[in-house]
Amino acid sequence: MTLPRSAFVESSSCRDALSRRRVLQAAALTPLLGQIGFGMAQPAAYPSHALKMVIPFPAGGATDYAGRAIGTALATTWKQPVVFENRVGAGSTIGTEAGAKSAPDGYTLVMGIPAGVTIAPHIYPKLGYDPIKDLVPVAGFATSPLVVVVPIDSPFKTFPDLIAFAKAHPGELSYASNGSGSLPHLTAEWFLSEAKLKMTHVPYRGSAQALPDLIAGRTQVMFDIIVSALPLIEGGKLRVLAVTGAKPTTRLPGVPTVASFGYPGFAADQWYGLFVPAGTPDAAVRKVEADVQAATADPRLRGQMWQRGAEIQYLPAKALSEAVRTDSQRWAVIAKATGARAE
């Protein structure tokens, strides 16, 4: 059967129109996909420009150090700068909220720590974000214990010395923390509750602000992240009485755990993880997750973190999510038992 010539003309015209529509649709979609670094025919590499990492504590403290260490390693891998933004205050919740509410375009990373992710929901009556709904876990990369430290000229030579004095003089000692609602604050309150002791809490905006006052004797003791306190311990400014980990740390050989003094089950560690705002493209999340894993396998980063008392511990997104859930449940119980509230 022979079709009339008009049929060929109409068929050709339809094909041309369909082709033009597809070209226009592809042209419209390409800029949107390019915003997250994933194009169509020729995908752009992700990340294709600078990223921002929100660090919810001041420069010079443990969280800042850990964030800059992993961020610098990732910047080297990506050949793109990572800009560190310290957003401080309210026990890390100001910075964590700022990160959670950033554009979910794959170019904002949030340093997550217990204070802003697993403790805050249980001690702040009105929190401006929901850590579970507003943040997506990407990867955990390190942990570190806390240390119980006193000035080097303190009369307390051992942890039992401190406990004995506090029992005999309730309320006379003051303890510093790196912020109301922080892990050191809740850990100290947990210990005081377990030991049936009373001390006055003196919160600061970060360890970098609290430690000079401790050294000067304006406060008498501090539960602090080892990463912040270690240089001052090794520099002869602070005396360490105990560590809060489940086991002693190789970085301070011979220093006993709090649990070993008759407080079984007492263990608190600072964990560090990277999060992104909810809605961030999954491909970007997977890319960062994989690159964090590669970075934590580098002996240079491991050595760098160990020097400051932290231990590299990689957790993929799924494991970090589960760890956050478990940690949040634990701090909910402790917050209720101690009555701790953000001041």
DRENNU-725781 format. One record per residue: residue in one letter; z, y negated, x of N, C-alpha, C, O in turn. Coordinates in steps of 0.05 Angstrom, whole numbers, plus 5000, padded with zeros to 4 digits. Atoms other than C-alpha are relative to their C-alpha. Example, Ala and Ser with C-alpha at 12.3 -4.5 7.8 and 13.67 -1.06 7.14 Angstrom:
2
a500050245018515650905246500049765018501349765039s499950244984514350215273501449784985501849564995
//
This chain:
343
m500050245017500050005000500049765017501549745037t500250244984498149325027501349774985500549704963l498750235013502848745012498449755003496949725023p501450264997500048054999501149845023503449885031r499250164977500347565056502449834994504049785012s497750175007505447135018502650145005504650025011a497549854995510547695025500949985029503349955034f499450034972510247665101501149725006503049695022v499150284995511046905099502949964990504549845004e497350035012517146945053502150155017504350055022s498149844984520347495095500649865026502949855035s499650154975519347105159501749764997503449705013s498550245005522146475129503050074996504749935006c497249915004528446855106501450075026503749995031r498949924974529447145175500749755017502749745029d499550244984528846455207502449854989504149755005a497750145012533846155158502650145007504650015014l497649854993538846715170500749965029503149935036s499550044971538046635245501349735005503149705021r498950284996539345885241502949994991504649875004r497250005010545646005199501950135020504150035025r498249874981548446495250500449845025502749835035v499750184977547146015307502049784995503749725011l498250225007550745455270502950114997504849975006q497349895003556645915253501350065028503650005032a499049954973557346135326500849745014502849735028a499450264987557045415350502649884989504049755004a497550115012562645225301502450155010504550035013l497749844992567145805322500749985030503050005037t499549994971566345745398502149805009503849885025p497950174991570645115407502850094993504750065008l497449905009576245425366501050235018503350235026l499249784982576246055408500549915028502250015042g499750114973575545655471502749875005503649855027q497350134996582245305457502050195011503950115025i498049814989585945945473498850165023500150345033g501049884976581346145529498350254996497750395015f501649765006577446695493497649924985497749874960g502550075013570246535477498650244989499950454985m501549775011564746985450498250125020499050315034a501949874982558647135491500949985029500650185044q499150034973561546855555502949894999503349655001p497250095004569246825547501049855024500649935047a498750154978572946305587502550155009503850284993a497649874989578446565632502549874988502649634985y497450115009585546495605502050065022502250285032p500150275010589046075624497949835015497449885039s502150164988583645565637500949725008499449565019h498950254990588244965649503050035002504150244998a497249994995595444785663501750094976500950044953l498149925021601145105624502649855004503249735025k497350134999608044825607502150224996501850394978m497749825005614545205614502449834994503349665010v497650145009620444935575502550145010502950385004i497649894989626945055612502449854987502749614991p498050145016633044905568502649935014504749895001f497750094984637844725624499149815022496749815029p500850204979637944185678499050135025499550375030a500949924974634644245745502450075018504549945016g497949934981638844595798501850234991503350345007g498349785009642145125754498650265000496350295010a501049734999641045865745497450034984495550154994t502449985017636045815688497749865012495449965011d502250164988632045285723498950165024496550175028y500949864976631845695787498250244992496150285003a501549765008629546335752497449934987495350054993g502550095013624445965710497949915020495549985018r501950104980621345625770499050225018496750225027a500949784984621146265809497850164987495850225000i502149845014617246665757497649824994495349924996g502250185006613146055738498249955024495749935022t501650044976610945935810498450255007496150235016a501449764995609046665817497650034981495450114990l502249995019604846635754497849795006495449855003a501950214993601545985775498250095023495850035024t501649894978599246325839498050204990495750204999t501949805012596246895799497849874984495549954987w502050135018592846445749498349795013496249715003k501450224987590645915799499949764981498049614981q499650235018593045415747502949915002504750085005p497350094998599144975751501750064976500850074953v498049975021605445115711501849765002503249725023v498450245000608944465693502850074988502950164965f497349935009616544545686501249764986501349544997e498850215017619844135631502850074993503350254977n497149965006627444115631500849844975500949604976r499050135025629843975560502850104996503350334989v497249924998637343975562501749914977501049734962g498050085020643343945516500550214979498950394975a499149835022647144305461499750305008498750464992g499949724992647944955500497450135001497250374995s502749914997640545035511498450004974496050064975t501549985025638644975438498049774997496049814983i501950225001635144305446497350085012495250055001g502449914987630244585496498750244987496250254985t501149775014629445245460498649934975496450034969e501350095025627844895395497449855006495449894992a502550154992622844435430497850205007495550164999g502049804992619345045459499050154975496650204973a500749845024619445425393498149844982496449954968k501650165018616244835357497549885013496249715002s502450094987610744715408497650134988497850324973a502549895010603444845392499750295009500050345033p500349714992602245605391497250065011495750225000d502849984989595945545434499950175025497850195038g500049844976598045995491500749855025500749975047y499650164976599645425538502949895001503449715017t497250064998607145355525501650255003501550434986l498149784996612145845554502849904997503449675004v497250085004619545825537501850195015501750435011m498049844986625046055583502250084980503649914970g498049915019629446485539502450125015502050285034i497549904989636746635556501850064976501349974954p498249935022642546905514500949754984500949764959a498950235014645246205498498249914977499249864955g501750115020639145965460498750204981497750134960v501449795016636546635433501950184985501450244961t498349795014642247115417502849904994504250034979i497450115005648546685418500049784979501649774960a500150245016646546035384500150064969501649914955p499949965029645346335314502750064989503250034965h497449925009652546555311502249795004504549834995i497950214995656145925334499249724991500949544991y500950265009651945345309499650024969498050184960p500349985029652745215234497249924990496350034970k502750085008645944875230498250005025498349825042l501849974977640745105280497249934990496350024969g502650105008633944765278497750205003495450134999y502149804996630145415292501250274996503650314997d499249725003630446155280498950155024496450195025p501049864976629946535346498250244994496450305009i501549765007627247155312497349934988495350054994k502450075013622046815269498349805015495849815013d501550214988620046225312499250055029497749905041l500749944972619646555381499050295002499950474988v501249744995615447145404500850095028500149965048p499449904973618347565462497550085015495850225003v502349934984613347645518500850205022499650415024a499149814979617047965577502649905011503149665015g497650064985623847995609499550055029497850225036f500649974972624047935684502450015019502050095042a497749994982631147895712502649994985502749914962t497350025010638547955701501949925022501249955046s498050074979644647695737502849994987503049914964p497350015011652247765727501149715002499949545014l498450254996657147195720502150065021502850295026v497849984981662447065772502349824990501949614978v497650165005669546825761500749865026501549995045v499650154976670446275812502249794997502649674976v498050214998675945795834499549845025498049945042p500350154975676145245887501050165023502950325020i499249854977676845505957503049955007504250125020d497250064994683745165963501850074976504149994976s498449935024686145455896502350195009502050355027p497849814994692945815897499450284990500850474998f500749745010689546395861498250155019495950085023k501549854980687446895913498650244988496650334999t501149775014685947465865499849954970501049764960f500250035029684047555793502750054986503349904968p497349975012690947835775501849755004503449694987d498550254996693947195806499449804977501249674966l500850185021689946785756501150084973502149914958i499049905026691847215697503049964998504049884977a497150025001699247215715500849714995502649664979f499350285004699446455720499349914971500949774958a500950095027695546355655501950114979502449984959k498149885020700346825618502749855001503949814980a497450144997706446455645499849714992501849594985h500450285007703445765631497749964981495649854988p502250025020699345795567499149724996500749544991g501250265005694545215559500049815023498849605021e499950194977695944905628497450005016496749805028l502549994984689445145660497649924983497649964958s502650075014682544875642497850155014497750195038y502349864989676145255651497549854993497149754971a502550145004669344945660497850204991498050444996s502349845007662845195630497549835003497749585005n502550154997655544995637498949914973496649834971g500750115026655444805564501350144977501750384978s498949875024658644925497497950174987495650094982g501949815012655345535467498450165020496850335013s501449864979652845785534501250285004503450344993l498949744994653746495559502649985015504550135008p497350024987659346285608502249924980504450024983h498050085020662945945550500950234983503350294981l499349785018662646545504501350235016503150375005t498849794984664247025561502949945006504650115005a497250094994670446625580501750044975504050134976e498549985025672646595507500550304993502750374983w499749715005671547345500502250115018503950265009f497949904982675847485562502849894992504750044991l497450115008681447005539501150144976503550184973s499249855024681547365472501050285007503050374997e499249734992681848045505502750005015504450185011a497650014984687347835554502349854987504549844997k498050155015691047425502501149765016503549725019l499350244984690846795545499049754986497349774968k500950265011690046065528499349815023501049765040m500950214981686045565570498449794985497449844963t501650225012682644905554497250015010496750025034h502849994993675144915553499049715006499449534990v501250264992671544345589497050055004496150155025p502949944998663944385575498649785015499349545013y501750184986658744055619497150044990496650224974r502849975008651243965611498550215016496150275010g501249794983649844495664501850065023503749925028s498349934976652644845725499949795021501949745035a500250204979650044305771501949774995502749635014q498050215006654743815735502850115000504749965007a497349885001660644295727501250075027503650035031l498949904975661244575796501349795018503349855030p498650204983662743925834502849934990504649895006d497350055010668643795787501850245005504250205009l498349774994671144505797500849995029503250035035i499350014971670844425873502149785005503849825021a498250224996674543765867502750054986504649894990g497549935012680044105826500549874973502749894962r499650125026678843725761500050224978501050174956t499549765017678244415728500950225020500550195044q498749804982681545045755498450265003498750395023v501549754998676745615741497449984984497249804967m502550005014669745765717498750275000498750415020f501849775002665646345692497249895002496449744985d502650114996658846185719498050215008498750425018i502249824991652046505731500050015030500249815043i499949974971651946785801497849845014498349745036v502250154988645246455815500849725007500049615028s499250284996648445765809502349995021502349815038a497650024984655045925844499750115028501350035046l500249854974652746365902499849825024501349865044p500150174977650745805950502749885007503349845031l497350134995657645485942502050215008503950155023i498249784991661146155950499550065029501450075045e500749954972657446296014500449765018500749795043g499550244984658345576036502949935003503649735015g497150044996665945636033501249794981503349694987k498950205018666845165974501550134976503250014964l498949865023668645685921501050285009499950405027r499149734996672646335920499350164975499950074953v500749835023670046895876502250214996502950355015l497849815006675347315841499050254987500350464990a501049775014671147785799497149954991496349724990v502650025013664247925770500150124973501850304968t499849915028662848045697498150234993498050334971g501949785006657448585704501450264995503850305000a498949745005658449305684500650145026502350335026k499549894973658349475758500049785020498849575015p500150214979659449095823497249935008495450105005t502650084991653648715851499850035030501649975045t500449964971650748885919499949735015500249725039r500250264987649948145932502849895009502949735027l497250074993657648065935501650255004503350314987p498649754996660148715964503049975001504049785014g497150015000667448855952501349834978503749844975v498950165022668248375893500250184975498250304967p499649825023671248765834498949894974498349654972t500850095027668948745762502449924984504750014989v497850065019673148435707501050254986503450284983a499249765014673049105672502050175016503650315004s498349834983676449435731503049925000504750075010f497250095001682849035719501350074973503349954965g498849915024684249395654498749894974500049884953y501550105023678949115607497450174997495250065000p502349825002674349715595498049904979498849804957g502150095019667749545562499349715002497549614990f500650284997667948825584497749975021498050035044a502450044982661048665613498249804987497549824964a501950215010656548055606498249935023499049865045d502050074980650147925643498149794988497649794964q502150195008645247355639497350135003496650245025w502749904997638247595624498049764997498649564984y502050215000631947185633497450124989496550334997g502549915011625647255591498249774993499049544990l501950205008619346895573499350054971498850274962f500749995028617746735501497849794995497349625012v502050195008612246355465500549934971501750084956p499750075029611945985398498750204982496650314990a501249825019610546425338497249904993496849664989g502750075006603146435322498249985025495849955022t501649994975600946455395498150244999498950464992p501949775000594546885401501150245015502150225037d499049754988596247605416498850055027500150165045a501349954974591147635472501449845022501649945045a498550164980594947075508502750125006503550135030v497449874996601547425498499750255018501350285037r500549764984598748075527499449935029500250075047k500850084973595847715587502549915016502850005038v497650094986602447375605501850235005503050265027e498349764997606248025593499150165025500850255041a501049844978601748395642500449865027501049995047d499750154975602047845694502949985009503449965033v497150004993609647815691500650275013502150285033q499549734989609748565704499050015029500450125046a501150004973605248475765501749835018502249915041a498450184983609447895791502750135007503650105030t497449884995615948285785499950245019501950335030a500449784981613048845828499749895028499750055047d500450124973612048355886502749995015504649875006p497550004984617348475940501049725007503449685010r499250274993617347735956501749884978503849754984l498450115022619747535887502650154997504750034992r497549845002624748105886502149915021504449875015g498250094978627647875953501049724994503349664999q499350275006627647155931502249994979504249844981m497950005021631647305868502550135009504750045003w497649874990636347785903501749815018504149815016q498650204983638147235953501849824984503849734994r498450175018640746835894501850164981503050054963g498149845016644447425863498850124975500250254960a501349895024639347615809498550265007497650305030e501449744997636248305800497550004983497749954958i502549985015628948375779500250244981500950464989q500049795021628648775714497949934980498349774962y502250055018622048785679500350144973501050384972l500049895026621948885604497449924986496949684983p502350085016615448905564500949884974503249894967a499450155024615048525499501650164980503650074969k498649835020617249105455502950055008504750034992a497349954991623349265498501749755000504049764993l498550255001625248535504500849934971503149844966s499450055028624948465428502450174991504150074977e497849835007629649055420502649915014504749925002a497650104985634348785474501149754987503649724985v499150245014634648125437501550074975503649954969r498649915025636448475372502850115006504750044992t497549884993641948875405502049805010504449805003d498350214989644748285444501049814978503349734979s499250185021644847855382502250124983504149994975q498049865015648848375344502749995015504849955003r497550004984653948415401501349724999503749714995w498850274999654947655405500949914973502749744971a499150075027655547605330502950104996504649974985v497349885002661648075334502049845017504249785008i498250154982664647695393500649724990502949634991a499650275011663547015362502050004976503749834974k498149985022667147245299502850075009504749964999a497349924991672847575337501449785014503949755011t498750214984674146975382500149744984501749574991g500050255015672646435331498549785015498749555009a501450204984668146095382498049854984496549974968r502050175014664045515356499049805020500449725039a501150214983659445015389501649744995502149674972e498450245002663344375403498249755000499249534998
//
